[in-house]
Amino acid sequence: MRQPYLRPVLFMLALVATVTPALGAVTIDPPAGWSALDVSDSPIRLEGAWGAPPTNGFSQNVNFLKQVLPGTSLDAYVALNEKQLNAMDQALVFSLDKREPCGASQMQHVKYVTTFGSRTVAIEQLWLQDGDGTFYVATYTRLVAQPDLPEASASIATICTHLATGTS
């Protein structure tokens, strides 16, 4: 199913970093009942994206991608993304939540609110470092007026389970 209302969110993610395809060992489990989204015209290469039935013309969604930035630490990755996100939206409300281990890797929880046209969205991400300069980003996006769905947050957290166990 093609989702044109995802284009602003996907465009913003495209500005943050260069993306390369995942090797197949990492994925996320979408929330039950959510549909796979057609992201073939996305400006970035998403490895997977799923959406809830639309409400108020917007589908809450989860997605994930892989980024390779050789020689980059998780601290440098966090600083780079925070700088780029703030440059795109001066009114951005950015919050670094907890950092925790994920197997032998580290995972940074991030939340921010930003505006695309007339829509204000809340974004929750997990930035996961696997090896030197390989990062996986799992994202949950919703309108701030939509309820925060715990199953969507749980969905993006499954990226750690798949990485730690090597399952896809």
WORASUL-V412864 format. One record per helix or strand. SS is the DSSP state (2 for helix, 1 for strand). FROM is the first residue (numbers start at 1). TO is the last residue. If there is no record, write none. Layout:
ss: {SS/SS}
from: {FROM/FROM}
to: {TO/TO}
//
This chain:
ss: {1/2/1/1/1/1/1/1/2/1/1/1/1/2}
from: {2/4/35/38/48/55/58/61/74/93/105/119/134/150}
to: {2/16/36/38/51/55/58/68/88/102/116/129/143/165}
//
